[in-house]
Amino acid sequence: MMNNFKYGIDVLQSSTALRLARGEQKGFLSETTKEAVLRSARYVRDIVASGDTVYGVNTGFGPLCTTIINASDTQKLQENILKSHAVGVGKPISPLLSKLMLVLKIHALAKGFSGVQWRTMERILWHIDHDIIPIVPEQGSVGASGDLAPLAHLFLPLIGLGKVWVDGEIKDATSVLAEHQLSPITLGAKEGLALINGTQFMAAHAVMAVAELHNALANADLIAALMLEGLNASIKPFFTELHALRPHPGNQFVASTIYNLLNGSKIVESHKNCSRVQDPYSLRCIPQIHGASRQAWLHLRDVVETEINAVTDNPVIINENLTISGGSFHGQPIALPMDYATLATSEIGNVSDRRIYLSLEGDTIGVPKLLLRSTGLNSGFMILQYTTAALASENKGLCFPASADSIPTSLGQEDHVSMGSISGRKLRQVIQNVNCILSIELICAAQAFDFHRPLQSTPIIEAIHREVRKHIPHIEADQPMEDILSKAQELVSLGELVALALRVAEEQGVPYYGDHVEQFNTF
């Protein structure tokens, strides 16, 4: 268990948020946070008592912002907003993603600018600490007054409604609260609005994507290096001298990393004087292609970590004299980077599919067509590339930016929306598809690599190949591929190969990651 995290005070990173959601690190509410929350709640009570008109405190919502609500009805107003806005549809998001939303929301509320009650904060923390996680449907947010529908579902259990995950089972929140001798919370003025205004659904997807894309990119470089060996590709396009002349950090990081992975290889040495002048782009331009996607990942990470440390509800209680109804809930700042990252991720799958195709052509000395010595009766690895072609094509369709669309809602009050929730969902789908493509490249690269024996590569590449062969055999004839595909996907998605490469580098004192590692290997 790492050091406790102070909600509302410590700086939240994507990796920390995930540890908190996974229960690997504990978060708590400090006395300093309590003072800030209580102070903000007092400001709201003063507004109600004064009779001053403040949006969402004593007015209706959205197009009903000019409808004044009596002081006696302010609590009912907040309960109604949760009920009326919980209209999401589709499958529930994962319990981990829902819990991550709770983590992000409590951190934002704990900054003390939202006017919520202290008991509300304690109840949210109770849900996190006891792994009693609200059910949230995946569809229904347009990403502009924040993620209204998902957040309404997330917080229905506070008032004794909705459903929750408990030990993998779905139960009614009412019965679960009763089991723990807890009563529903009576929301105070502004609380319902504070709970459902915010970007935590979008941001939770983005946090997951930061981690998942980082893993996919690291796998892409490792697997590409194995494929470069399998196809007798040149190491020269990865020389530092070349990339110093076009010094994009992402390019330099990828080039130097792959150079480290291949430098000293006997396979590379065996063909350094061959007649081939240059390799196809999918081999030669790996630094430029993978590097550009690395830059997109870096941009996403930086934007996300600003977002998850921000106050994104509305109105914001600045102090006792200043309450601002603004647009901090609007998802555009993270919708655009997520759409950019979707494109960047898709390109990793696109170029991986091209390398797979090259491995099947039979143009590399010693490597047979379709990666099998006996074809005709056997189709070899031909149909694997059909799958990657299908996934790469599907990803291209998913690359249309969700944030390019906007449909007015709330009777025109919300006349421009970000659609960032769709950006986040699409991004994670594309990452999943790319992991599948990379797993097939891994199978093909390992097969091509076998044909260069007894030549040896570098310690890291040899270790990667040995690990693959522990689970996936060299294939001599057509056979069912389901189990092989499943194991390859596991090696990629769980980051096992990346962890192995890091371990070998440390144990044998050989370089792995290259230039700008401090930028591209932290999140």
C-alpha positions as CSV (number, residue, x, y, z in Angstrom):
1,M,0.0,0.0,0.0
2,M,1.5,3.3,-1.1
3,N,1.3,6.5,0.9
4,N,-2.2,7.7,1.5
5,F,-3.6,10.2,-0.9
6,K,-5.2,13.4,0.4
7,Y,-8.3,14.2,-1.7
8,G,-8.5,17.8,-2.7
9,I,-5.0,18.6,-1.6
10,D,-2.5,16.3,-3.3
11,V,-1.9,16.4,-7.1
12,L,-3.7,13.5,-8.7
13,Q,-1.9,11.7,-11.6
14,S,-3.5,9.2,-13.9
15,S,-1.5,6.4,-12.3
16,T,-2.5,7.5,-8.8
17,A,-6.2,7.6,-9.8
18,L,-6.0,4.1,-11.1
19,R,-4.2,2.8,-8.0
20,L,-7.0,4.4,-5.8
21,A,-9.7,2.8,-8.0
22,R,-8.0,-0.6,-7.8
23,G,-7.6,-0.4,-4.1
24,E,-3.8,-0.3,-4.3
25,Q,-3.6,3.0,-2.6
26,K,-5.9,4.6,0.0
27,G,-7.4,8.1,-0.2
28,F,-8.7,10.1,2.7
29,L,-10.3,13.4,3.6
30,S,-8.1,15.6,5.7
31,E,-9.1,18.2,8.3
32,T,-7.9,20.9,5.9
33,T,-10.3,19.5,3.3
34,K,-13.1,19.3,5.8
35,E,-12.7,23.0,6.6
36,A,-12.8,24.0,2.9
37,V,-15.9,21.8,2.2
38,L,-17.7,23.1,5.3
39,R,-16.9,26.7,4.4
40,S,-18.2,26.3,0.9
41,A,-21.4,24.6,2.2
42,R,-21.9,27.5,4.6
43,Y,-21.7,30.0,1.7
44,V,-24.5,28.1,-0.1
45,R,-26.7,28.2,3.0
46,D,-26.1,31.9,3.3
47,I,-27.2,32.4,-0.3
48,V,-30.4,30.5,0.4
49,A,-31.0,32.5,3.5
50,S,-30.3,35.8,1.7
51,G,-32.8,35.2,-1.1
52,D,-30.2,36.2,-3.7
53,T,-30.8,34.4,-7.0
54,V,-28.0,31.9,-7.9
55,Y,-28.3,29.4,-10.7
56,G,-28.9,25.8,-9.4
57,V,-29.1,27.0,-5.8
58,N,-32.6,28.5,-5.9
59,T,-33.5,28.3,-9.6
60,G,-34.4,25.5,-11.9
61,F,-31.9,23.9,-14.3
62,G,-31.0,24.5,-17.9
63,P,-33.8,26.4,-19.7
64,L,-35.6,26.6,-16.3
65,C,-32.8,28.8,-15.0
66,T,-35.2,31.8,-14.6
67,T,-37.7,29.8,-12.5
68,I,-37.2,30.8,-8.9
69,I,-37.5,28.0,-6.3
70,N,-38.7,28.6,-2.8
71,A,-36.2,28.1,0.0
72,S,-38.4,25.3,1.4
73,D,-38.1,23.4,-1.9
74,T,-34.4,23.6,-2.5
75,Q,-33.7,20.2,-1.0
76,K,-36.4,18.6,-3.1
77,L,-35.0,20.3,-6.2
78,Q,-31.6,18.6,-5.7
79,E,-33.2,15.2,-5.2
80,N,-35.3,15.7,-8.3
81,I,-32.3,16.5,-10.5
82,L,-30.7,13.1,-9.7
83,K,-34.0,11.3,-10.5
84,S,-34.7,13.2,-13.7
85,H,-31.2,13.1,-15.1
86,A,-30.6,9.3,-14.6
87,V,-31.7,8.4,-18.1
88,G,-28.6,6.6,-19.4
89,V,-28.9,3.5,-21.6
90,G,-26.7,0.7,-22.8
91,K,-24.5,-1.7,-21.0
92,P,-23.1,-0.8,-17.6
93,I,-19.5,0.4,-17.6
94,S,-17.1,-1.7,-15.7
95,P,-17.0,-1.5,-11.9
96,L,-13.4,-0.2,-12.1
97,L,-14.5,2.7,-14.4
98,S,-17.4,3.6,-12.1
99,K,-15.1,3.5,-9.1
100,L,-12.6,5.7,-11.0
101,M,-15.5,8.2,-11.6
102,L,-16.1,8.3,-7.8
103,V,-12.4,8.9,-7.2
104,L,-12.2,11.7,-9.7
105,K,-15.4,13.3,-8.3
106,I,-14.5,13.2,-4.7
107,H,-11.1,14.8,-5.5
108,A,-12.9,17.7,-7.4
109,L,-15.5,18.2,-4.6
110,A,-12.8,18.1,-1.9
111,K,-11.3,21.3,-3.3
112,G,-14.1,23.2,-1.5
113,F,-15.7,25.2,-4.3
114,S,-18.8,23.1,-4.8
115,G,-21.0,23.7,-1.7
116,V,-21.6,20.1,-0.9
117,Q,-22.2,18.8,2.7
118,W,-19.5,17.0,4.6
119,R,-21.7,13.9,5.1
120,T,-22.0,13.7,1.3
121,M,-18.3,13.5,1.0
122,E,-18.1,10.9,3.7
123,R,-20.7,8.8,2.0
124,I,-18.9,8.9,-1.4
125,L,-15.7,7.9,0.4
126,W,-17.6,5.0,2.0
127,H,-18.6,3.7,-1.4
128,I,-15.0,3.8,-2.5
129,D,-13.5,2.2,0.6
130,H,-16.2,-0.6,0.7
131,D,-16.1,-1.3,-3.0
132,I,-19.9,-0.7,-3.3
133,I,-19.9,0.8,-6.7
134,P,-22.9,2.3,-8.5
135,I,-24.1,1.0,-11.8
136,V,-23.6,3.5,-14.6
137,P,-24.9,2.9,-18.2
138,E,-22.4,3.6,-21.0
139,Q,-24.6,5.9,-23.1
140,G,-26.4,9.1,-22.6
141,S,-23.9,11.9,-22.1
142,V,-23.3,14.6,-24.7
143,G,-20.3,16.0,-22.7
144,A,-21.5,19.5,-22.1
145,S,-23.2,20.3,-18.8
146,G,-20.7,17.7,-17.9
147,D,-21.6,14.1,-17.9
148,L,-25.1,14.6,-16.6
149,A,-26.8,11.2,-17.1
150,P,-23.8,9.0,-16.0
151,L,-23.1,11.1,-13.0
152,A,-26.8,11.1,-12.0
153,H,-26.7,7.3,-12.1
154,L,-23.4,7.3,-10.1
155,F,-25.0,9.2,-7.3
156,L,-28.5,7.8,-7.1
157,P,-27.4,5.5,-4.3
158,L,-26.7,8.5,-2.1
159,I,-30.4,9.1,-1.9
160,G,-31.2,5.4,-1.7
161,L,-32.0,4.8,-5.4
162,G,-30.3,3.0,-8.3
163,K,-28.2,-0.2,-8.2
164,V,-24.7,-1.0,-7.1
165,W,-22.0,-3.7,-7.7
166,V,-21.3,-5.7,-4.5
167,D,-18.7,-8.5,-4.9
168,G,-19.5,-8.9,-8.6
169,E,-23.3,-8.9,-8.0
170,I,-25.8,-6.2,-8.9
171,K,-28.0,-5.2,-6.0
172,D,-30.5,-2.5,-5.2
173,A,-28.9,0.4,-3.4
174,T,-31.8,0.6,-0.9
175,S,-31.1,-2.9,0.4
176,V,-27.4,-2.5,0.5
177,L,-27.7,0.7,2.6
178,A,-30.0,-1.1,4.9
179,E,-27.6,-4.0,5.3
180,H,-25.0,-1.5,6.5
181,Q,-27.4,0.4,8.8
182,L,-27.1,3.5,6.6
183,S,-29.9,5.9,5.7
184,P,-30.1,7.8,2.4
185,I,-28.7,11.3,2.4
186,T,-30.9,14.3,2.3
187,L,-29.3,16.6,-0.2
188,G,-28.8,20.2,0.6
189,A,-29.1,23.2,-1.7
190,K,-26.9,22.9,-4.9
191,E,-25.7,19.5,-4.0
192,G,-27.5,17.6,-6.7
193,L,-26.2,20.0,-9.3
194,A,-22.7,19.7,-7.9
195,L,-22.8,16.0,-8.2
196,I,-24.0,15.7,-11.8
197,N,-22.2,18.7,-13.3
198,G,-18.6,17.7,-14.1
199,T,-16.5,15.7,-16.6
200,Q,-15.8,12.6,-14.6
201,F,-17.3,10.1,-17.0
202,M,-15.2,11.5,-19.9
203,A,-12.1,11.9,-17.7
204,A,-12.4,8.4,-16.3
205,H,-12.3,7.0,-19.8
206,A,-9.4,9.3,-20.6
207,V,-7.4,8.1,-17.5
208,M,-7.9,4.5,-18.5
209,A,-6.9,5.4,-22.1
210,V,-3.7,7.0,-20.9
211,A,-2.7,3.8,-19.2
212,E,-3.9,1.5,-22.0
213,L,-2.4,3.4,-24.8
214,H,0.9,3.7,-23.0
215,N,1.0,-0.1,-22.8
216,A,0.0,-0.5,-26.4
217,L,2.7,1.9,-27.6
218,A,5.4,0.1,-25.6
219,N,4.2,-3.2,-27.0
220,A,4.2,-1.7,-30.5
221,D,7.9,-0.8,-30.3
222,L,8.9,-4.2,-28.8
223,I,6.9,-6.2,-31.4
224,A,8.1,-4.0,-34.2
225,A,11.7,-4.7,-33.2
226,L,11.1,-8.4,-33.2
227,M,9.5,-8.1,-36.7
228,L,12.5,-6.0,-37.9
229,E,14.7,-8.9,-37.0
230,G,12.3,-11.4,-38.6
231,L,12.4,-9.4,-41.9
232,N,16.1,-8.7,-41.9
233,A,15.4,-4.9,-41.8
234,S,18.1,-2.3,-41.6
235,I,19.1,-0.7,-38.3
236,K,20.3,2.5,-40.0
237,P,16.9,4.3,-40.0
238,F,17.1,4.3,-36.2
239,F,20.5,6.0,-35.9
240,T,20.6,9.0,-33.6
241,E,22.4,11.1,-36.2
242,L,19.4,10.9,-38.5
243,H,16.8,11.9,-35.9
244,A,19.0,14.8,-34.6
245,L,18.2,16.5,-37.9
246,R,14.4,16.3,-37.3
247,P,14.3,16.3,-33.5
248,H,10.7,15.5,-32.7
249,P,10.9,14.0,-29.2
250,G,8.5,11.1,-30.0
251,N,10.6,10.2,-33.1
252,Q,13.8,10.3,-31.1
253,F,12.4,8.2,-28.3
254,V,11.2,5.5,-30.6
255,A,14.3,5.5,-32.8
256,S,16.7,5.3,-29.9
257,T,14.6,2.6,-28.1
258,I,14.5,0.3,-31.2
259,Y,18.2,1.0,-31.8
260,N,18.9,-0.1,-28.2
261,L,16.8,-3.3,-28.8
262,L,18.7,-4.2,-32.0
263,N,22.2,-3.0,-31.5
264,G,24.6,-5.9,-31.2
265,S,22.3,-8.4,-32.8
266,K,23.9,-11.2,-34.9
267,I,20.9,-11.2,-37.1
268,V,21.5,-7.5,-38.0
269,E,25.2,-8.2,-38.5
270,S,24.4,-11.1,-40.9
271,H,22.8,-8.8,-43.5
272,K,24.5,-5.5,-43.1
273,N,26.2,-5.8,-46.6
274,C,23.1,-7.1,-48.4
275,S,22.0,-5.6,-51.7
276,R,18.7,-4.1,-50.4
277,V,18.9,-0.3,-50.6
278,Q,16.0,0.5,-48.2
279,D,13.1,-1.1,-46.5
280,P,9.3,-0.4,-47.0
281,Y,7.9,2.5,-44.9
282,S,6.2,0.3,-42.4
283,L,9.7,-0.8,-41.3
284,R,11.8,2.2,-42.1
285,C,9.4,4.9,-40.8
286,I,8.6,3.3,-37.5
287,P,10.2,6.2,-35.6
288,Q,8.1,8.7,-37.5
289,I,4.8,6.8,-37.2
290,H,5.1,5.4,-33.7
291,G,6.8,8.6,-32.6
292,A,3.8,10.8,-33.8
293,S,1.5,8.6,-31.8
294,R,3.7,8.9,-28.8
295,Q,3.4,12.7,-29.1
296,A,-0.4,12.4,-29.1
297,W,-0.3,10.2,-26.0
298,L,1.9,12.8,-24.3
299,H,-0.6,15.5,-25.1
300,L,-3.5,13.4,-23.8
301,R,-1.7,12.6,-20.6
302,D,-0.9,16.3,-19.9
303,V,-4.4,17.5,-20.6
304,V,-6.0,14.7,-18.6
305,E,-3.8,15.5,-15.5
306,T,-4.9,19.1,-15.7
307,E,-8.5,18.0,-16.0
308,I,-8.6,15.5,-13.1
309,N,-7.2,18.2,-10.7
310,A,-9.7,20.8,-11.8
311,V,-13.1,21.9,-10.5
312,T,-15.6,21.1,-13.3
313,D,-19.0,21.6,-11.8
314,N,-21.3,24.7,-11.9
315,P,-21.9,27.1,-10.4
316,V,-18.6,27.5,-8.7
317,I,-18.5,29.0,-5.2
318,I,-15.4,31.2,-5.3
319,N,-16.0,32.8,-1.9
320,E,-18.8,34.2,0.3
321,N,-19.2,37.2,-2.2
322,L,-18.6,35.5,-5.5
323,T,-20.5,32.6,-7.2
324,I,-19.9,32.1,-10.9
325,S,-22.1,30.3,-13.3
326,G,-19.7,29.4,-16.1
327,G,-18.8,26.6,-18.4
328,S,-16.1,24.6,-16.6
329,F,-18.2,21.4,-17.2
330,H,-17.8,21.6,-21.0
331,G,-15.9,18.6,-22.3
332,Q,-14.1,20.2,-25.2
333,P,-10.7,20.4,-23.6
334,I,-10.5,16.6,-23.3
335,A,-12.8,15.6,-26.1
336,L,-10.4,17.0,-28.8
337,P,-7.3,15.3,-27.3
338,M,-9.2,12.0,-27.0
339,D,-10.2,12.2,-30.7
340,Y,-6.6,13.0,-31.6
341,A,-5.4,10.0,-29.5
342,T,-8.0,7.8,-31.3
343,L,-6.4,8.7,-34.6
344,A,-2.9,8.2,-33.2
345,T,-3.9,4.8,-31.8
346,S,-5.5,3.7,-35.1
347,E,-2.3,4.5,-37.0
348,I,-0.4,2.1,-34.7
349,G,-2.7,-0.7,-35.8
350,N,-2.6,0.4,-39.4
351,V,1.2,0.2,-39.7
352,S,1.3,-3.0,-37.7
353,D,-1.1,-4.6,-40.2
354,R,1.3,-3.5,-43.0
355,R,4.2,-5.2,-41.3
356,I,2.2,-8.4,-40.9
357,Y,1.4,-8.3,-44.6
358,L,5.1,-7.9,-45.4
359,S,6.0,-10.9,-43.3
360,L,3.7,-13.1,-45.4
361,E,5.1,-12.0,-48.8
362,G,8.1,-14.3,-48.8
363,D,10.5,-11.6,-49.9
364,T,13.0,-12.0,-47.0
365,I,15.8,-14.5,-47.5
366,G,15.1,-17.6,-45.5
367,V,11.6,-16.6,-44.5
368,P,9.0,-18.6,-46.5
369,K,5.8,-17.2,-48.0
370,L,2.9,-17.2,-45.6
371,L,5.5,-18.0,-42.8
372,L,5.1,-21.8,-43.5
373,R,7.5,-24.1,-45.3
374,S,4.7,-26.3,-46.7
375,T,1.9,-24.3,-48.3
376,G,-0.8,-25.2,-50.7
377,L,-2.3,-27.9,-48.6
378,N,-1.7,-25.4,-45.7
379,S,-2.8,-21.8,-45.8
380,G,-0.2,-20.8,-43.3
381,F,-0.6,-17.4,-41.7
382,M,-2.6,-15.9,-44.6
383,I,-5.9,-15.5,-42.8
384,L,-4.5,-13.9,-39.7
385,Q,-3.9,-10.8,-41.8
386,Y,-7.6,-10.8,-42.8
387,T,-8.4,-10.3,-39.2
388,T,-5.9,-7.4,-38.8
389,A,-7.2,-5.9,-42.0
390,A,-10.8,-6.0,-40.6
391,L,-9.7,-4.5,-37.3
392,A,-7.7,-1.7,-39.0
393,S,-10.6,-0.9,-41.2
394,E,-13.0,-0.8,-38.3
395,N,-10.6,1.6,-36.5
396,K,-10.6,3.9,-39.5
397,G,-14.4,4.2,-39.2
398,L,-14.1,4.9,-35.5
399,C,-11.6,7.8,-36.2
400,F,-14.3,10.3,-37.2
401,P,-14.0,12.8,-34.3
402,A,-17.0,12.7,-32.0
403,S,-16.1,16.3,-31.0
404,A,-16.8,17.4,-34.6
405,D,-20.5,16.9,-33.9
406,S,-22.8,19.0,-31.8
407,I,-26.5,18.6,-31.2
408,P,-28.3,21.3,-29.2
409,T,-29.9,20.2,-26.0
410,S,-31.8,21.7,-23.0
411,L,-34.2,23.6,-25.3
412,G,-31.2,25.5,-26.8
413,Q,-29.6,26.5,-23.5
414,E,-26.9,24.0,-24.1
415,D,-26.5,24.8,-27.8
416,H,-22.9,23.5,-28.3
417,V,-21.9,20.2,-26.7
418,S,-18.6,18.3,-26.9
419,M,-19.7,14.7,-27.3
420,G,-16.6,13.9,-25.3
421,S,-18.1,10.8,-23.7
422,I,-18.3,9.3,-27.2
423,S,-14.7,10.3,-27.8
424,G,-13.6,8.4,-24.7
425,R,-15.6,5.3,-25.5
426,K,-14.3,5.2,-29.1
427,L,-10.7,5.7,-28.0
428,R,-10.8,2.7,-25.7
429,Q,-12.4,0.5,-28.4
430,V,-9.7,1.4,-30.9
431,I,-7.0,0.7,-28.3
432,Q,-8.6,-2.7,-27.7
433,N,-8.6,-3.4,-31.5
434,V,-5.0,-2.3,-31.8
435,N,-4.0,-4.7,-29.0
436,C,-5.5,-7.5,-31.1
437,I,-3.6,-6.4,-34.2
438,L,-0.4,-6.2,-32.2
439,S,-0.9,-9.7,-30.8
440,I,-1.2,-11.0,-34.3
441,E,2.0,-9.2,-35.3
442,L,3.7,-10.8,-32.3
443,I,2.7,-14.3,-33.6
444,C,3.9,-13.5,-37.1
445,A,7.1,-11.8,-35.9
446,A,8.1,-14.7,-33.7
447,Q,7.4,-17.2,-36.5
448,A,9.6,-15.2,-38.9
449,F,12.3,-14.8,-36.3
450,D,12.5,-18.6,-36.0
451,F,13.8,-19.0,-39.6
452,H,17.0,-17.1,-38.8
453,R,18.3,-19.7,-36.3
454,P,21.0,-20.4,-35.1
455,L,21.7,-16.6,-35.3
456,Q,21.1,-14.8,-32.0
457,S,19.5,-11.3,-31.4
458,T,20.0,-9.1,-28.4
459,P,19.3,-10.1,-24.8
460,I,15.9,-8.4,-24.6
461,I,14.7,-9.6,-28.0
462,E,15.8,-13.1,-27.2
463,A,14.0,-13.0,-23.9
464,I,10.8,-11.8,-25.6
465,H,11.0,-14.6,-28.1
466,R,11.6,-17.2,-25.4
467,E,8.5,-15.9,-23.5
468,V,6.4,-16.1,-26.6
469,R,7.5,-19.6,-27.3
470,K,6.6,-20.7,-23.7
471,H,3.0,-20.1,-24.7
472,I,2.8,-20.2,-28.5
473,P,4.6,-22.9,-30.5
474,H,6.3,-22.6,-33.8
475,I,3.7,-23.6,-36.3
476,E,4.4,-26.2,-39.0
477,A,0.9,-26.9,-40.3
478,D,-2.6,-25.3,-40.2
479,Q,-4.2,-25.6,-36.8
480,P,-7.0,-23.9,-34.8
481,M,-5.7,-20.5,-33.7
482,E,-8.2,-19.5,-31.0
483,D,-6.1,-20.4,-28.0
484,I,-2.9,-19.0,-29.6
485,L,-4.7,-15.7,-30.4
486,S,-6.0,-15.5,-26.8
487,K,-2.6,-16.0,-25.3
488,A,-1.0,-13.5,-27.5
489,Q,-3.6,-10.9,-26.7
490,E,-3.0,-11.6,-23.0
491,L,0.7,-11.1,-23.3
492,V,0.1,-7.8,-25.0
493,S,-2.8,-6.4,-23.0
494,L,-1.4,-7.3,-19.6
495,G,2.0,-5.7,-20.4
496,E,3.9,-8.9,-19.7
497,L,6.4,-8.5,-22.5
498,V,7.1,-4.9,-21.5
499,A,7.6,-5.9,-17.9
500,L,10.0,-8.7,-19.1
501,A,12.0,-6.3,-21.3
502,L,12.4,-3.9,-18.3
503,R,13.5,-6.8,-16.1
504,V,16.1,-8.1,-18.6
505,A,17.5,-4.6,-19.1
506,E,18.0,-4.2,-15.4
507,E,19.4,-7.6,-14.7
508,Q,21.8,-7.7,-17.6
509,G,22.7,-4.0,-17.6
510,V,21.6,-3.4,-21.2
511,P,19.8,-0.3,-22.5
512,Y,16.2,-0.4,-23.4
513,Y,14.3,2.9,-23.5
514,G,16.0,5.7,-25.4
515,D,16.1,9.5,-25.4
516,H,13.3,11.5,-23.7
517,V,12.4,8.5,-21.5
518,E,11.4,10.9,-18.7
519,Q,8.6,12.2,-21.0
520,F,7.3,9.1,-22.5
521,N,7.7,6.4,-19.9
522,T,5.8,8.2,-17.0
523,F,2.2,8.8,-16.4
